[in-house]
Structure formats: C-alpha cells, structure tokens
Amino acid sequence: MWRAAPNERGRMVRTQAEAVQAQQIREVNIRQRRAEGGSRFNIRYKPAVPGEAITPEAVMRALEQYVDFSSLPGSSSVQDK
C-alpha cells in the first residue's frame, strides 16, 4: 500500500486548507455582490402593458406582495388602492 511521505502529507493538508479558504472567500464575495446588486423584478402583462400600469403607483401596487414600500413618500396611496 502506498503512503505519502511526511512532506507530501503536509503539502496535501496545506492544499486542502487553501482550497477551503478560497471557497470561503468566494462565498463571501458572492454574498457581497448580491447585497450590492439589489433586486430585480419582471412585471409581465398580457397581451400588452396598459397605459395606467406605467406609473410609480401602479408598479408599487404590482410589487406590494414582494416589497415593503411603507417607508416611502406616497406609499399610502398604494395601500388605499
């Protein structure tokens, strides 16, 4: 049976530790990019976008299930419908 020499074992342990550290750094970078990137929403209308849907209030109504607009000025109009 083959056994790694002490130097080789140390190198393998170091390589594995470096791989784990690199993965942790990647995960932190991904979380940071997501936090900085914001959210994106696609609002779809069939067959076309009605004219009354192209206002900030209409967009807020379309997204109110997903976004809390309560701290924004004018948000009461969304809640009043």
mmCIF file of the N, C-alpha and C atoms, coordinates in Angstrom:
data_MODEL
# 
_entry.id   MODEL 
# 
loop_
_atom_site.group_PDB 
_atom_site.id 
_atom_site.type_symbol 
_atom_site.label_atom_id 
_atom_site.label_alt_id 
_atom_site.label_comp_id 
_atom_site.label_asym_id 
_atom_site.label_entity_id 
_atom_site.label_seq_id 
_atom_site.pdbx_PDB_ins_code 
_atom_site.Cartn_x 
_atom_site.Cartn_y 
_atom_site.Cartn_z 
_atom_site.occupancy 
_atom_site.B_iso_or_equiv 
_atom_site.pdbx_formal_charge 
_atom_site.auth_seq_id 
_atom_site.auth_comp_id 
_atom_site.auth_asym_id 
_atom_site.auth_atom_id 
_atom_site.pdbx_PDB_model_num 
ATOM 1   N N  . MET A 1 1  ? 0.836   -1.177 0.000   1.00 0.00 ? 1  MET A N  1 
ATOM 2   C CA . MET A 1 1  ? 0.000   0.000  0.000   1.00 0.00 ? 1  MET A CA 1 
ATOM 3   C C  . MET A 1 1  ? 0.881   1.240  0.000   1.00 0.00 ? 1  MET A C  1 
ATOM 4   N N  . TRP A 1 2  ? 0.492   2.230  -0.819  1.00 0.00 ? 2  TRP A N  1 
ATOM 5   C CA . TRP A 1 2  ? 1.271   3.470  -0.936  1.00 0.00 ? 2  TRP A CA 1 
ATOM 6   C C  . TRP A 1 2  ? 0.922   4.412  0.191   1.00 0.00 ? 2  TRP A C  1 
ATOM 7   N N  . ARG A 1 3  ? 1.922   5.014  0.778   1.00 0.00 ? 3  ARG A N  1 
ATOM 8   C CA . ARG A 1 3  ? 1.727   6.019  1.816   1.00 0.00 ? 3  ARG A CA 1 
ATOM 9   C C  . ARG A 1 3  ? 2.510   7.259  1.422   1.00 0.00 ? 3  ARG A C  1 
ATOM 10  N N  . ALA A 1 4  ? 1.870   8.387  1.654   1.00 0.00 ? 4  ALA A N  1 
ATOM 11  C CA . ALA A 1 4  ? 2.539   9.651  1.327   1.00 0.00 ? 4  ALA A CA 1 
ATOM 12  C C  . ALA A 1 4  ? 3.634   9.910  2.346   1.00 0.00 ? 4  ALA A C  1 
ATOM 13  N N  . ALA A 1 5  ? 4.706   10.482 1.852   1.00 0.00 ? 5  ALA A N  1 
ATOM 14  C CA . ALA A 1 5  ? 5.813   10.875 2.736   1.00 0.00 ? 5  ALA A CA 1 
ATOM 15  C C  . ALA A 1 5  ? 5.341   12.035 3.603   1.00 0.00 ? 5  ALA A C  1 
ATOM 16  N N  . PRO A 1 6  ? 5.951   12.256 4.747   1.00 0.00 ? 6  PRO A N  1 
ATOM 17  C CA . PRO A 1 6  ? 5.527   13.352 5.634   1.00 0.00 ? 6  PRO A CA 1 
ATOM 18  C C  . PRO A 1 6  ? 5.414   14.695 4.916   1.00 0.00 ? 6  PRO A C  1 
ATOM 19  N N  . ASN A 1 7  ? 6.391   15.005 4.050   1.00 0.00 ? 7  ASN A N  1 
ATOM 20  C CA . ASN A 1 7  ? 6.321   16.274 3.304   1.00 0.00 ? 7  ASN A CA 1 
ATOM 21  C C  . ASN A 1 7  ? 5.105   16.311 2.394   1.00 0.00 ? 7  ASN A C  1 
ATOM 22  N N  . GLU A 1 8  ? 4.831   15.176 1.774   1.00 0.00 ? 8  GLU A N  1 
ATOM 23  C CA . GLU A 1 8  ? 3.698   15.098 0.857   1.00 0.00 ? 8  GLU A CA 1 
ATOM 24  C C  . GLU A 1 8  ? 2.382   15.242 1.620   1.00 0.00 ? 8  GLU A C  1 
ATOM 25  N N  . ARG A 1 9  ? 2.281   14.610 2.773   1.00 0.00 ? 9  ARG A N  1 
ATOM 26  C CA . ARG A 1 9  ? 1.066   14.739 3.586   1.00 0.00 ? 9  ARG A CA 1 
ATOM 27  C C  . ARG A 1 9  ? 0.859   16.191 3.999   1.00 0.00 ? 9  ARG A C  1 
ATOM 28  N N  . GLY A 1 10 ? 1.911   16.843 4.427   1.00 0.00 ? 10 GLY A N  1 
ATOM 29  C CA . GLY A 1 10 ? 1.819   18.248 4.820   1.00 0.00 ? 10 GLY A CA 1 
ATOM 30  C C  . GLY A 1 10 ? 1.372   19.117 3.664   1.00 0.00 ? 10 GLY A C  1 
ATOM 31  N N  . ARG A 1 11 ? 1.889   18.830 2.496   1.00 0.00 ? 11 ARG A N  1 
ATOM 32  C CA . ARG A 1 11 ? 1.507   19.576 1.298   1.00 0.00 ? 11 ARG A CA 1 
ATOM 33  C C  . ARG A 1 11 ? 0.040   19.346 0.961   1.00 0.00 ? 11 ARG A C  1 
ATOM 34  N N  . MET A 1 12 ? -0.424  18.104 1.111   1.00 0.00 ? 12 MET A N  1 
ATOM 35  C CA . MET A 1 12 ? -1.818  17.782 0.815   1.00 0.00 ? 12 MET A CA 1 
ATOM 36  C C  . MET A 1 12 ? -2.752  18.492 1.802   1.00 0.00 ? 12 MET A C  1 
ATOM 37  N N  . VAL A 1 13 ? -2.363  18.513 3.072   1.00 0.00 ? 13 VAL A N  1 
ATOM 38  C CA . VAL A 1 13 ? -3.168  19.190 4.091   1.00 0.00 ? 13 VAL A CA 1 
ATOM 39  C C  . VAL A 1 13 ? -3.211  20.685 3.810   1.00 0.00 ? 13 VAL A C  1 
ATOM 40  N N  . ARG A 1 14 ? -2.062  21.257 3.451   1.00 0.00 ? 14 ARG A N  1 
ATOM 41  C CA . ARG A 1 14 ? -1.993  22.685 3.133   1.00 0.00 ? 14 ARG A CA 1 
ATOM 42  C C  . ARG A 1 14 ? -2.852  23.016 1.916   1.00 0.00 ? 14 ARG A C  1 
ATOM 43  N N  . THR A 1 15 ? -2.769  22.176 0.905   1.00 0.00 ? 15 THR A N  1 
ATOM 44  C CA . THR A 1 15 ? -3.544  22.394 -0.313  1.00 0.00 ? 15 THR A CA 1 
ATOM 45  C C  . THR A 1 15 ? -5.035  22.338 -0.011  1.00 0.00 ? 15 THR A C  1 
ATOM 46  N N  . GLN A 1 16 ? -5.432  21.370 0.806   1.00 0.00 ? 16 GLN A N  1 
ATOM 47  C CA . GLN A 1 16 ? -6.846  21.256 1.169   1.00 0.00 ? 16 GLN A CA 1 
ATOM 48  C C  . GLN A 1 16 ? -7.295  22.473 1.975   1.00 0.00 ? 16 GLN A C  1 
ATOM 49  N N  . ALA A 1 17 ? -6.468  22.922 2.911   1.00 0.00 ? 17 ALA A N  1 
ATOM 50  C CA . ALA A 1 17 ? -6.806  24.098 3.720   1.00 0.00 ? 17 ALA A CA 1 
ATOM 51  C C  . ALA A 1 17 ? -6.919  25.341 2.833   1.00 0.00 ? 17 ALA A C  1 
ATOM 52  N N  . GLU A 1 18 ? -6.035  25.469 1.855   1.00 0.00 ? 18 GLU A N  1 
ATOM 53  C CA . GLU A 1 18 ? -6.088  26.602 0.934   1.00 0.00 ? 18 GLU A CA 1 
ATOM 54  C C  . GLU A 1 18 ? -7.357  26.553 0.081   1.00 0.00 ? 18 GLU A C  1 
ATOM 55  N N  . ALA A 1 19 ? -7.763  25.346 -0.322  1.00 0.00 ? 19 ALA A N  1 
ATOM 56  C CA . ALA A 1 19 ? -8.979  25.202 -1.118  1.00 0.00 ? 19 ALA A CA 1 
ATOM 57  C C  . ALA A 1 19 ? -10.203 25.604 -0.298  1.00 0.00 ? 19 ALA A C  1 
ATOM 58  N N  . VAL A 1 20 ? -10.241 25.197 0.966   1.00 0.00 ? 20 VAL A N  1 
ATOM 59  C CA . VAL A 1 20 ? -11.353 25.563 1.836   1.00 0.00 ? 20 VAL A CA 1 
ATOM 60  C C  . VAL A 1 20 ? -11.389 27.076 2.022   1.00 0.00 ? 20 VAL A C  1 
ATOM 61  N N  . GLN A 1 21 ? -10.239 27.671 2.249   1.00 0.00 ? 21 GLN A N  1 
ATOM 62  C CA . GLN A 1 21 ? -10.167 29.123 2.438   1.00 0.00 ? 21 GLN A CA 1 
ATOM 63  C C  . GLN A 1 21 ? -10.613 29.853 1.166   1.00 0.00 ? 21 GLN A C  1 
ATOM 64  N N  . ALA A 1 22 ? -10.176 29.375 0.011   1.00 0.00 ? 22 ALA A N  1 
ATOM 65  C CA . ALA A 1 22 ? -10.564 30.002 -1.252  1.00 0.00 ? 22 ALA A CA 1 
ATOM 66  C C  . ALA A 1 22 ? -12.076 29.911 -1.454  1.00 0.00 ? 22 ALA A C  1 
ATOM 67  N N  . GLN A 1 23 ? -12.679 28.781 -1.092  1.00 0.00 ? 23 GLN A N  1 
ATOM 68  C CA . GLN A 1 23 ? -14.126 28.621 -1.209  1.00 0.00 ? 23 GLN A CA 1 
ATOM 69  C C  . GLN A 1 23 ? -14.855 29.596 -0.288  1.00 0.00 ? 23 GLN A C  1 
ATOM 70  N N  . GLN A 1 24 ? -14.352 29.757 0.922   1.00 0.00 ? 24 GLN A N  1 
ATOM 71  C CA . GLN A 1 24 ? -14.968 30.701 1.860   1.00 0.00 ? 24 GLN A CA 1 
ATOM 72  C C  . GLN A 1 24 ? -14.897 32.130 1.325   1.00 0.00 ? 24 GLN A C  1 
ATOM 73  N N  . ILE A 1 25 ? -13.780 32.489 0.740   1.00 0.00 ? 25 ILE A N  1 
ATOM 74  C CA . ILE A 1 25 ? -13.615 33.830 0.163   1.00 0.00 ? 25 ILE A CA 1 
ATOM 75  C C  . ILE A 1 25 ? -14.594 34.019 -0.995  1.00 0.00 ? 25 ILE A C  1 
ATOM 76  N N  . ARG A 1 26 ? -14.741 32.988 -1.839  1.00 0.00 ? 26 ARG A N  1 
ATOM 77  C CA . ARG A 1 26 ? -15.701 33.073 -2.955  1.00 0.00 ? 26 ARG A CA 1 
ATOM 78  C C  . ARG A 1 26 ? -17.119 33.284 -2.440  1.00 0.00 ? 26 ARG A C  1 
ATOM 79  N N  . GLU A 1 27 ? -17.481 32.543 -1.397  1.00 0.00 ? 27 GLU A N  1 
ATOM 80  C CA . GLU A 1 27 ? -18.830 32.675 -0.846  1.00 0.00 ? 27 GLU A CA 1 
ATOM 81  C C  . GLU A 1 27 ? -19.069 34.070 -0.275  1.00 0.00 ? 27 GLU A C  1 
ATOM 82  N N  . VAL A 1 28 ? -18.081 34.633 0.398   1.00 0.00 ? 28 VAL A N  1 
ATOM 83  C CA . VAL A 1 28 ? -18.202 35.992 0.930   1.00 0.00 ? 28 VAL A CA 1 
ATOM 84  C C  . VAL A 1 28 ? -18.361 36.985 -0.224  1.00 0.00 ? 28 VAL A C  1 
ATOM 85  N N  . ASN A 1 29 ? -17.575 36.811 -1.270  1.00 0.00 ? 29 ASN A N  1 
ATOM 86  C CA . ASN A 1 29 ? -17.666 37.710 -2.434  1.00 0.00 ? 29 ASN A CA 1 
ATOM 87  C C  . ASN A 1 29 ? -19.036 37.630 -3.093  1.00 0.00 ? 29 ASN A C  1 
ATOM 88  N N  . ILE A 1 30 ? -19.581 36.427 -3.203  1.00 0.00 ? 30 ILE A N  1 
ATOM 89  C CA . ILE A 1 30 ? -20.899 36.256 -3.807  1.00 0.00 ? 30 ILE A CA 1 
ATOM 90  C C  . ILE A 1 30 ? -21.957 36.950 -2.964  1.00 0.00 ? 30 ILE A C  1 
ATOM 91  N N  . ARG A 1 31 ? -21.907 36.755 -1.642  1.00 0.00 ? 31 ARG A N  1 
ATOM 92  C CA . ARG A 1 31 ? -22.878 37.416 -0.756  1.00 0.00 ? 31 ARG A CA 1 
ATOM 93  C C  . ARG A 1 31 ? -22.778 38.929 -0.872  1.00 0.00 ? 31 ARG A C  1 
ATOM 94  N N  . GLN A 1 32 ? -21.544 39.433 -0.950  1.00 0.00 ? 32 GLN A N  1 
ATOM 95  C CA . GLN A 1 32 ? -21.345 40.885 -1.046  1.00 0.00 ? 32 GLN A CA 1 
ATOM 96  C C  . GLN A 1 32 ? -21.908 41.417 -2.362  1.00 0.00 ? 32 GLN A C  1 
ATOM 97  N N  . ARG A 1 33 ? -21.647 40.718 -3.463  1.00 0.00 ? 33 ARG A N  1 
ATOM 98  C CA . ARG A 1 33 ? -22.176 41.165 -4.768  1.00 0.00 ? 33 ARG A CA 1 
ATOM 99  C C  . ARG A 1 33 ? -23.700 41.140 -4.775  1.00 0.00 ? 33 ARG A C  1 
ATOM 100 N N  . ARG A 1 34 ? -24.279 40.119 -4.156  1.00 0.00 ? 34 ARG A N  1 
ATOM 101 C CA . ARG A 1 34 ? -25.742 40.052 -4.098  1.00 0.00 ? 34 ARG A CA 1 
ATOM 102 C C  . ARG A 1 34 ? -26.300 41.214 -3.291  1.00 0.00 ? 34 ARG A C  1 
ATOM 103 N N  . ALA A 1 35 ? -25.656 41.527 -2.179  1.00 0.00 ? 35 ALA A N  1 
ATOM 104 C CA . ALA A 1 35 ? -26.132 42.622 -1.328  1.00 0.00 ? 35 ALA A CA 1 
ATOM 105 C C  . ALA A 1 35 ? -26.026 43.963 -2.045  1.00 0.00 ? 35 ALA A C  1 
ATOM 106 N N  . GLU A 1 36 ? -24.986 44.145 -2.824  1.00 0.00 ? 36 GLU A N  1 
ATOM 107 C CA . GLU A 1 36 ? -24.772 45.404 -3.542  1.00 0.00 ? 36 GLU A CA 1 
ATOM 108 C C  . GLU A 1 36 ? -25.597 45.488 -4.817  1.00 0.00 ? 36 GLU A C  1 
ATOM 109 N N  . GLY A 1 37 ? -26.006 44.344 -5.333  1.00 0.00 ? 37 GLY A N  1 
ATOM 110 C CA . GLY A 1 37 ? -26.678 44.308 -6.623  1.00 0.00 ? 37 GLY A CA 1 
ATOM 111 C C  . GLY A 1 37 ? -28.129 44.720 -6.601  1.00 0.00 ? 37 GLY A C  1 
ATOM 112 N N  . GLY A 1 38 ? -28.776 44.617 -5.459  1.00 0.00 ? 38 GLY A N  1 
ATOM 113 C CA . GLY A 1 38 ? -30.190 44.944 -5.394  1.00 0.00 ? 38 GLY A CA 1 
ATOM 114 C C  . GLY A 1 38 ? -31.044 43.837 -5.971  1.00 0.00 ? 38 GLY A C  1 
ATOM 115 N N  . SER A 1 39 ? -32.316 44.110 -6.048  1.00 0.00 ? 39 SER A N  1 
ATOM 116 C CA . SER A 1 39 ? -33.273 43.116 -6.542  1.00 0.00 ? 39 SER A CA 1 
ATOM 117 C C  . SER A 1 39 ? -33.799 43.540 -7.904  1.00 0.00 ? 39 SER A C  1 
ATOM 118 N N  . ARG A 1 40 ? -34.194 42.551 -8.651  1.00 0.00 ? 40 ARG A N  1 
ATOM 119 C CA . ARG A 1 40 ? -34.770 42.811 -9.966  1.00 0.00 ? 40 ARG A CA 1 
ATOM 120 C C  . ARG A 1 40 ? -36.121 42.119 -10.028 1.00 0.00 ? 40 ARG A C  1 
ATOM 121 N N  . PHE A 1 41 ? -37.094 42.787 -10.604 1.00 0.00 ? 41 PHE A N  1 
ATOM 122 C CA . PHE A 1 41 ? -38.418 42.209 -10.777 1.00 0.00 ? 41 PHE A CA 1 
ATOM 123 C C  . PHE A 1 41 ? -38.837 42.385 -12.224 1.00 0.00 ? 41 PHE A C  1 
ATOM 124 N N  . ASN A 1 42 ? -39.466 41.383 -12.767 1.00 0.00 ? 42 ASN A N  1 
ATOM 125 C CA . ASN A 1 42 ? -40.062 41.478 -14.094 1.00 0.00 ? 42 ASN A CA 1 
ATOM 126 C C  . ASN A 1 42 ? -41.567 41.477 -13.910 1.00 0.00 ? 42 ASN A C  1 
ATOM 127 N N  . ILE A 1 43 ? -42.203 42.539 -14.334 1.00 0.00 ? 43 ILE A N  1 
ATOM 128 C CA . ILE A 1 43 ? -43.662 42.621 -14.271 1.00 0.00 ? 43 ILE A CA 1 
ATOM 129 C C  . ILE A 1 43 ? -44.157 42.365 -15.692 1.00 0.00 ? 43 ILE A C  1 
ATOM 130 N N  . ARG A 1 44 ? -44.950 41.334 -15.839 1.00 0.00 ? 44 ARG A N  1 
ATOM 131 C CA . ARG A 1 44 ? -45.420 40.950 -17.173 1.00 0.00 ? 44 ARG A CA 1 
ATOM 132 C C  . ARG A 1 44 ? -46.913 41.216 -17.304 1.00 0.00 ? 44 ARG A C  1 
ATOM 133 N N  . TYR A 1 45 ? -47.276 41.723 -18.448 1.00 0.00 ? 45 TYR A N  1 
ATOM 134 C CA . TYR A 1 45 ? -48.674 41.986 -18.772 1.00 0.00 ? 45 TYR A CA 1 
ATOM 135 C C  . TYR A 1 45 ? -48.994 41.281 -20.079 1.00 0.00 ? 45 TYR A C  1 
ATOM 136 N N  . LYS A 1 46 ? -50.200 40.743 -20.183 1.00 0.00 ? 46 LYS A N  1 
ATOM 137 C CA . LYS A 1 46 ? -50.624 40.097 -21.426 1.00 0.00 ? 46 LYS A CA 1 
ATOM 138 C C  . LYS A 1 46 ? -51.874 40.786 -21.915 1.00 0.00 ? 46 LYS A C  1 
ATOM 139 N N  . PRO A 1 47 ? -52.014 41.103 -23.125 1.00 0.00 ? 47 PRO A N  1 
ATOM 140 C CA . PRO A 1 47 ? -51.063 40.969 -24.219 1.00 0.00 ? 47 PRO A CA 1 
ATOM 141 C C  . PRO A 1 47 ? -50.067 42.120 -24.290 1.00 0.00 ? 47 PRO A C  1 
ATOM 142 N N  . ALA A 1 48 ? -50.400 43.252 -23.644 1.00 0.00 ? 48 ALA A N  1 
ATOM 143 C CA . ALA A 1 48 ? -49.511 44.412 -23.677 1.00 0.00 ? 48 ALA A CA 1 
ATOM 144 C C  . ALA A 1 48 ? -49.636 45.164 -22.360 1.00 0.00 ? 48 ALA A C  1 
ATOM 145 N N  . VAL A 1 49 ? -48.732 46.079 -22.125 1.00 0.00 ? 49 VAL A N  1 
ATOM 146 C CA . VAL A 1 49 ? -48.763 46.881 -20.899 1.00 0.00 ? 49 VAL A CA 1 
ATOM 147 C C  . VAL A 1 49 ? -49.839 47.956 -21.056 1.00 0.00 ? 49 VAL A C  1 
ATOM 148 N N  . PRO A 1 50 ? -50.822 47.965 -20.149 1.00 0.00 ? 50 PRO A N  1 
ATOM 149 C CA . PRO A 1 50 ? -51.843 49.012 -20.235 1.00 0.00 ? 50 PRO A CA 1 
ATOM 150 C C  . PRO A 1 50 ? -51.263 50.354 -19.821 1.00 0.00 ? 50 PRO A C  1 
ATOM 151 N N  . GLY A 1 51 ? -51.773 51.405 -20.366 1.00 0.00 ? 51 GLY A N  1 
ATOM 152 C CA . GLY A 1 51 ? -51.261 52.744 -20.091 1.00 0.00 ? 51 GLY A CA 1 
ATOM 153 C C  . GLY A 1 51 ? -51.266 53.095 -18.612 1.00 0.00 ? 51 GLY A C  1 
ATOM 154 N N  . GLU A 1 52 ? -52.310 52.668 -17.884 1.00 0.00 ? 52 GLU A N  1 
ATOM 155 C CA . GLU A 1 52 ? -52.400 53.005 -16.462 1.00 0.00 ? 52 GLU A CA 1 
ATOM 156 C C  . GLU A 1 52 ? -51.385 52.254 -15.602 1.00 0.00 ? 52 GLU A C  1 
ATOM 157 N N  . ALA A 1 53 ? -50.702 51.265 -16.185 1.00 0.00 ? 53 ALA A N  1 
ATOM 158 C CA . ALA A 1 53 ? -49.699 50.494 -15.433 1.00 0.00 ? 53 ALA A CA 1 
ATOM 159 C C  . ALA A 1 53 ? -48.328 51.159 -15.453 1.00 0.00 ? 53 ALA A C  1 
ATOM 160 N N  . ILE A 1 54 ? -48.195 52.250 -16.189 1.00 0.00 ? 54 ILE A N  1 
ATOM 161 C CA . ILE A 1 54 ? -46.883 52.886 -16.334 1.00 0.00 ? 54 ILE A CA 1 
ATOM 162 C C  . ILE A 1 54 ? -46.799 54.104 -15.426 1.00 0.00 ? 54 ILE A C  1 
ATOM 163 N N  . THR A 1 55 ? -47.042 53.882 -14.161 1.00 0.00 ? 55 THR A N  1 
ATOM 164 C CA . THR A 1 55 ? -46.888 54.940 -13.157 1.00 0.00 ? 55 THR A CA 1 
ATOM 165 C C  . THR A 1 55 ? -46.170 54.329 -11.960 1.00 0.00 ? 55 THR A C  1 
ATOM 166 N N  . PRO A 1 56 ? -45.492 55.142 -11.172 1.00 0.00 ? 56 PRO A N  1 
ATOM 167 C CA . PRO A 1 56 ? -44.832 54.597 -9.980  1.00 0.00 ? 56 PRO A CA 1 
ATOM 168 C C  . PRO A 1 56 ? -45.821 53.893 -9.053  1.00 0.00 ? 56 PRO A C  1 
ATOM 169 N N  . GLU A 1 57 ? -47.014 54.451 -8.905  1.00 0.00 ? 57 GLU A N  1 
ATOM 170 C CA . GLU A 1 57 ? -48.012 53.859 -8.020  1.00 0.00 ? 57 GLU A CA 1 
ATOM 171 C C  . GLU A 1 57 ? -48.441 52.481 -8.516  1.00 0.00 ? 57 GLU A C  1 
ATOM 172 N N  . ALA A 1 58 ? -48.628 52.350 -9.830  1.00 0.00 ? 58 ALA A N  1 
ATOM 173 C CA . ALA A 1 58 ? -49.038 51.069 -10.401 1.00 0.00 ? 58 ALA A CA 1 
ATOM 174 C C  . ALA A 1 58 ? -47.943 50.016 -10.227 1.00 0.00 ? 58 ALA A C  1 
ATOM 175 N N  . VAL A 1 59 ? -46.708 50.423 -10.402 1.00 0.00 ? 59 VAL A N  1 
ATOM 176 C CA . VAL A 1 59 ? -45.593 49.488 -10.203 1.00 0.00 ? 59 VAL A CA 1 
ATOM 177 C C  . VAL A 1 59 ? -45.525 49.065 -8.735  1.00 0.00 ? 59 VAL A C  1 
ATOM 178 N N  . MET A 1 60 ? -45.714 50.028 -7.845  1.00 0.00 ? 60 MET A N  1 
ATOM 179 C CA . MET A 1 60 ? -45.704 49.702 -6.422  1.00 0.00 ? 60 MET A CA 1 
ATOM 180 C C  . MET A 1 60 ? -46.835 48.735 -6.075  1.00 0.00 ? 60 MET A C  1 
ATOM 181 N N  . ARG A 1 61 ? -48.024 48.934 -6.663  1.00 0.00 ? 61 ARG A N  1 
ATOM 182 C CA . ARG A 1 61 ? -49.139 48.013 -6.416  1.00 0.00 ? 61 ARG A CA 1 
ATOM 183 C C  . ARG A 1 61 ? -48.808 46.614 -6.932  1.00 0.00 ? 61 ARG A C  1 
ATOM 184 N N  . ALA A 1 62 ? -48.168 46.555 -8.096  1.00 0.00 ? 62 ALA A N  1 
ATOM 185 C CA . ALA A 1 62 ? -47.822 45.257 -8.677  1.00 0.00 ? 62 ALA A CA 1 
ATOM 186 C C  . ALA A 1 62 ? -46.795 44.511 -7.816  1.00 0.00 ? 62 ALA A C  1 
ATOM 187 N N  . LEU A 1 63 ? -45.960 45.271 -7.114  1.00 0.00 ? 63 LEU A N  1 
ATOM 188 C CA . LEU A 1 63 ? -44.883 44.649 -6.331  1.00 0.00 ? 63 LEU A CA 1 
ATOM 189 C C  . LEU A 1 63 ? -45.151 44.586 -4.833  1.00 0.00 ? 63 LEU A C  1 
ATOM 190 N N  . GLU A 1 64 ? -46.285 45.118 -4.378  1.00 0.00 ? 64 GLU A N  1 
ATOM 191 C CA . GLU A 1 64 ? -46.503 45.232 -2.931  1.00 0.00 ? 64 GLU A CA 1 
ATOM 192 C C  . GLU A 1 64 ? -46.503 43.884 -2.213  1.00 0.00 ? 64 GLU A C  1 
ATOM 193 N N  . GLN A 1 65 ? -46.773 42.818 -2.902  1.00 0.00 ? 65 GLN A N  1 
ATOM 194 C CA . GLN A 1 65 ? -46.721 41.483 -2.303  1.00 0.00 ? 65 GLN A CA 1 
ATOM 195 C C  . GLN A 1 65 ? -45.277 41.093 -1.970  1.00 0.00 ? 65 GLN A C  1 
ATOM 196 N N  . TYR A 1 66 ? -44.318 41.689 -2.652  1.00 0.00 ? 66 TYR A N  1 
ATOM 197 C CA . TYR A 1 66 ? -42.914 41.309 -2.506  1.00 0.00 ? 66 TYR A CA 1 
ATOM 198 C C  . TYR A 1 66 ? -42.045 42.369 -1.845  1.00 0.00 ? 66 TYR A C  1 
ATOM 199 N N  . VAL A 1 67 ? -42.487 43.629 -1.874  1.00 0.00 ? 67 VAL A N  1 
ATOM 200 C CA . VAL A 1 67 ? -41.669 44.742 -1.408  1.00 0.00 ? 67 VAL A CA 1 
ATOM 201 C C  . VAL A 1 67 ? -42.454 45.566 -0.399  1.00 0.00 ? 67 VAL A C  1 
ATOM 202 N N  . ASP A 1 68 ? -41.779 45.978 0.663   1.00 0.00 ? 68 ASP A N  1 
ATOM 203 C CA . ASP A 1 68 ? -42.407 46.842 1.666   1.00 0.00 ? 68 ASP A CA 1 
ATOM 204 C C  . ASP A 1 68 ? -42.106 48.292 1.296   1.00 0.00 ? 68 ASP A C  1 
ATOM 205 N N  . PHE A 1 69 ? -43.102 48.995 0.821   1.00 0.00 ? 69 PHE A N  1 
ATOM 206 C CA . PHE A 1 69 ? -42.954 50.386 0.413   1.00 0.00 ? 69 PHE A CA 1 
ATOM 207 C C  . PHE A 1 69 ? -43.392 51.358 1.502   1.00 0.00 ? 69 PHE A C  1 
ATOM 208 N N  . SER A 1 70 ? -43.703 50.872 2.682   1.00 0.00 ? 70 SER A N  1 
ATOM 209 C CA . SER A 1 70 ? -44.321 51.702 3.715   1.00 0.00 ? 70 SER A CA 1 
ATOM 210 C C  . SER A 1 70 ? -43.475 52.897 4.137   1.00 0.00 ? 70 SER A C  1 
ATOM 211 N N  . SER A 1 71 ? -42.178 52.838 3.977   1.00 0.00 ? 71 SER A N  1 
ATOM 212 C CA . SER A 1 71 ? -41.331 53.957 4.405   1.00 0.00 ? 71 SER A CA 1 
ATOM 213 C C  . SER A 1 71 ? -41.153 55.023 3.318   1.00 0.00 ? 71 SER A C  1 
ATOM 214 N N  . LEU A 1 72 ? -41.689 54.789 2.134   1.00 0.00 ? 72 LEU A N  1 
ATOM 215 C CA . LEU A 1 72 ? -41.527 55.740 1.035   1.00 0.00 ? 72 LEU A CA 1 
ATOM 216 C C  . LEU A 1 72 ? -42.649 56.771 1.021   1.00 0.00 ? 72 LEU A C  1 
ATOM 217 N N  . PRO A 1 73 ? -42.335 58.000 0.637   1.00 0.00 ? 73 PRO A N  1 
ATOM 218 C CA . PRO A 1 73 ? -43.390 59.010 0.496   1.00 0.00 ? 73 PRO A CA 1 
ATOM 219 C C  . PRO A 1 73 ? -44.376 58.555 -0.574  1.00 0.00 ? 73 PRO A C  1 
ATOM 220 N N  . GLY A 1 74 ? -45.646 58.757 -0.324  1.00 0.00 ? 74 GLY A N  1 
ATOM 221 C CA . GLY A 1 74 ? -46.656 58.375 -1.296  1.00 0.00 ? 74 GLY A CA 1 
ATOM 222 C C  . GLY A 1 74 ? -47.069 56.934 -1.224  1.00 0.00 ? 74 GLY A C  1 
ATOM 223 N N  . SER A 1 75 ? -46.521 56.194 -0.297  1.00 0.00 ? 75 SER A N  1 
ATOM 224 C CA . SER A 1 75 ? -46.847 54.769 -0.226  1.00 0.00 ? 75 SER A CA 1 
ATOM 225 C C  . SER A 1 75 ? -48.260 54.531 0.284   1.00 0.00 ? 75 SER A C  1 
ATOM 226 N N  . SER A 1 76 ? -48.855 55.503 0.958   1.00 0.00 ? 76 SER A N  1 
ATOM 227 C CA . SER A 1 76 ? -50.221 55.322 1.463   1.00 0.00 ? 76 SER A CA 1 
ATOM 228 C C  . SER A 1 76 ? -51.201 55.130 0.315   1.00 0.00 ? 76 SER A C  1 
ATOM 229 N N  . SER A 1 77 ? -50.927 55.736 -0.842  1.00 0.00 ? 77 SER A N  1 
ATOM 230 C CA . SER A 1 77 ? -51.823 55.577 -1.976  1.00 0.00 ? 77 SER A CA 1 
ATOM 231 C C  . SER A 1 77 ? -51.829 54.131 -2.471  1.00 0.00 ? 77 SER A C  1 
ATOM 232 N N  . VAL A 1 78 ? -50.723 53.438 -2.265  1.00 0.00 ? 78 VAL A N  1 
ATOM 233 C CA . VAL A 1 78 ? -50.651 52.038 -2.673  1.00 0.00 ? 78 VAL A CA 1 
ATOM 234 C C  . VAL A 1 78 ? -51.537 51.211 -1.749  1.00 0.00 ? 78 VAL A C  1 
ATOM 235 N N  . GLN A 1 79 ? -51.489 51.493 -0.467  1.00 0.00 ? 79 GLN A N  1 
ATOM 236 C CA . GLN A 1 79 ? -52.263 50.727 0.500   1.00 0.00 ? 79 GLN A CA 1 
ATOM 237 C C  . GLN A 1 79 ? -53.749 51.019 0.379   1.00 0.00 ? 79 GLN A C  1 
ATOM 238 N N  . ASP A 1 80 ? -54.113 52.227 -0.047  1.00 0.00 ? 80 ASP A N  1 
ATOM 239 C CA . ASP A 1 80 ? -55.523 52.606 -0.171  1.00 0.00 ? 80 ASP A CA 1 
ATOM 240 C C  . ASP A 1 80 ? -56.193 51.971 -1.373  1.00 0.00 ? 80 ASP A C  1 
ATOM 241 N N  . LYS A 1 81 ? -55.425 51.680 -2.402  1.00 0.00 ? 81 LYS A N  1 
ATOM 242 C CA . LYS A 1 81 ? -55.898 51.103 -3.671  1.00 0.00 ? 81 LYS A CA 1 
ATOM 243 C C  . LYS A 1 81 ? -57.122 51.826 -4.142  1.00 0.00 ? 81 LYS A C  1 
# 
